Amino acid sequence: MSLSSSPLQEQFLLPPPALREVIQHVVLLSVEPGAAPVVRTLLPAFQVVLLFDLGAGRAELWLAGDAALATVYPLAGSGITGPVKTAWQYRLAGGARVLAVTFTLAGFYRLFQVPVERLAPGLTDPDALVGHRGFAELWERLWPLTCPAQLVQTLAAFCLPYLRAADAPQAELLAHLPLLAPGSPLNPLKVLAAACHRSERAVQLRFQKYLGFSAKEAARFLRFRSVLADLPQPGQRAPAPEWGTLLEHYGYYDQSHLIHDFSYFLQQSPTKAAGQLLLGDAICFTQTELLGPKVSQ
């Protein structure tokens, strides 16, 4: 999502094949020096994101809503956030340059063997999680690089020694995630527990350890993102959304139920969010692995 006239430039970079099971994509965000600050909204994807500040301009982020009341987190060096369950907003000043690394659902734990539930709200210092200055040293190596390919190569060289195979409980959980059908009236935890032949508590603990969220949160989010995917997208000539049809199709009780989800995930009304999605210049609408690799958004 980037307009040619925007001072914000976005380069989507693929990690090397050896890391594609743990890193979904890498994005290099940069704002022209001297340009006015750029503010964007990042939709939730329920995945962990690692950020590196590589520019002279200030970069900061906060939970979407009233910026005057929100806690603003300045990005200095490196920071990790997630899993991103509700919308964030970020502001990049002129000259800002940020490298954003989005992990797959399995990726963060497979790389660092740190339970995802240990991530604090806001920005976390990744070195505090792993117990040494590895990320600070990586930032020092990334800072002088200007070539995107070199950034990815340096990141990959850092990550590869950490890479571990998924352990059996994690692999079993991930294999059964497709059973979380958007809008299903069934209890998602019961469905997964029955499929895995495990207790509901055991499955819930696996969700928190490996993914950082619950089965109920995942099912609610899947339904909401499916609604967003059915709204008119940038460049489409489409009529206004048929909210009543969407309510019925995805199993919402009534309009207030849908409004509640939009307010929770985006801090916006359905109508406002639909308008911003259609414009395509304010909301970053990225693929979420929970919806599967073949879903186009």
Secondary structure, DSSP 8 states (H G I E B T S, - for coil): ---TT-SEEEEEE---GGGTTTEEEEEEEEE-TT---EEEEE---S--EEEEE-SSS-EEEEESS-TTTS--EE--SEEEE----S-EEEEE-TT-EEEEEEE-TTHHHHHH---GGG--SS-B-HHHHHTSSHHHHHHHHHTT---HHHHHHHHHHHHGGG-----HHHHHHHHHGGG--TT-SS-HHHHHHHHHT--HHHHHHHIIIIISS-HHHHHHHHHHHHHHHTS--TT-------HHHHHHHTT-SSHHHHHHHHHHHHSS-HHHHHHHHHH-SSEE----GGG-TT---
